């Protein structure tokens, strides 16, 4: 079964992913990660033995900077990344302000924000350290993503509103049409 070392190796061996990580690292953002589908889709494509990469609607780059929460900064950072690697659907968000948009309590860090993503399989992030080693964060673990089980994070089981958001996302995303071995769950006990 796939473990964290395998996931890191998959990413290190993927030149396209490494180029994207190096571009994001070049911005020198505080507490930055590339998260969600960037990591999840690589794992699922591998487990489904797909010969071609599943297209991503965006590349989610997040960071945490409570000293400057101006949304225009994010747009300028996206422009910088587009100048480095065009034709990538960059999406940059400062998680220090995203709780406001999401109507959530404030996050304490990027990893805290990742832990509160709707699905455990999306609550993943990678970045490069100072020596360009791939670092993986998985605040809800990797069990669900490597076992092809889609479940809400504990944060999304607390209120009816969040459960509804999770269910709506599952209908909209329709991941099973791309990755047929997935099992989608609507009840989750813990991270």
N, C-alpha and C positions, 0 to 999 in steps of 0.2 A: 504494500500500500504506500501511496505517496506521503512523504513527510516534509517538514519545513526545508530541510537540506535539498530535497528533490525539487521543490518549488523554486528555491534560490538558483539551483543549477539550470533549470529550464529557462529562467530569465537571463542568467549570465550567458547562456549559449545562444540567445536570440539577439542578434545584432540590432534589429529594429528597436526592440525594447530598450536595449542598452543605450542606443543613441538618444532615445526619448528621455531616459533617466539622466543622461549627461547634460542634455539641454536644460532640463528642469533644475538640475544641480547648479548650473552656471548662473542662475538668478540669485543665488546666495540668500534664499528666503529662510526666515526662522521657522523651525519645526515643520519642515516641508515633507510631503509624501505624495506619491502618485497612487491613487487608490481605486477601489471598486472594480469596475469591469476590466480595467487594464490587467489586473492580477487574476481575477476570477475567470475571465474568458480564456486566458492562456491555460489555466488548469483544466477547465472543462473541454477545451479543444483537444488537449493532450489525452485526457481520459476517454474522449469519444473518437480518438484516432483520426481526427480531421486533418487532411493534407494541406488545407489552406486556412489562414487566420480568419476567424469570424470578424467581420467589420465592427468597429466600435462607434457608437454614436458620438462619443467624446472621450478625451483623455483628461481625467479629473486630477488636477494638481491642486493640492490644498496646502495651506500654511497657517500659522497662528501668530498674528501680530496685533495685540490690543492697542498699540501706540498709533496705528494708522488704519482706520476701518473704512476709509473712503473707497467706494466701489470702483471709482475711476482708476485707482491704482491697479486693481485686478485686470481691467481692460488693457491698460498699458503693458502689463506683464504678459498678457496673452499676445499682444502685438510683438513683443520682443521674441517670444517663443516662435511665433509664426515666421519672423524674419530668420530665425535659426533653422527651423524645419517647417517649410510651408506644407500645405495640404494635410495638416493634422488638425483635427477638431479640438483644439485646446480649450479647456475650461478651467480657469483658475479662481479659487475661492479662498478668502481669508476666514477661517473657521472662528475667529474671534468675533465676527459679526453675523455669522450664519444662523446662530440661535434666534436672532431677531426675526429673520426672514421665515424661519421654520416654526416660530412661536414655541420655542423650547427654553428651558433654563440655560444660562450661559455655559459654554464648554470651558474646561480648564486647559486644554491642549488639543492638538490635532488628533492624537490617539484617542482622547476622550470623545471627540466628535465622531471618529470612525466607529467607536464602540456603540454609538447611538444611531448608526445607519439602519435602515429598515430591516435588512436581511443579514444573517450571520455570514452568508457567502459573499456579501458585498463589503463586510466589515474587515477589509484587508488593505494593507498599504505596503509599498516598497519605496526605498530611496537608496542613494549611494552615500557611503561614509567618505571621510577625507581621502581614503585610499581606493575609492571606487569599488569597494565591496558592496554587494547588494544586501540590504537590511530589510527584513520582513517584519511587519507588525500584524498581529492577528488577535485583537483583544477578545474576540469570542472563540478563538481557536480555529484550527483548520479542519476539524473532524467533518463538519457539514459539507464544506466545499469539496473535499476529496472523496466523500461518500455520496456526492451528488444529491444532497438533501437540502432543500431550500426551506428555511425556517425564519420566523421573525426573531430579531434580537430581543432580549428581555425588555429593553426599553420600549419596544413596539408591541408589548403584550399588556402594558399597564393600564391603558385607557381605551375606551371604545373608539375614540377618534383615531388613535394610532393603529389599532387593529384594522380599522376601515381603510386607512392609508395603505397599509401593507397589502390587504386584499385587492385593492384597486391597482396597486403596482403589479401584483402577480398577473392580473388579467391583462393589463396594458403591455407588460414586458413579454408575455407569452414565450418564455425561455425554452419551454419544452418543444416548441416547433423547430428550434435550432439544435438543442441538445436533448435528444429523445430519451436518454436514460435518467433524466432528472425526476426526483420525487418532490412535489411541492406540499408542504405542511402548513397548517394554519394554527397549530398549537405548539408552543415551545416552553419547556420548563425553565431552562437556565442556560447561560452562556458557558 
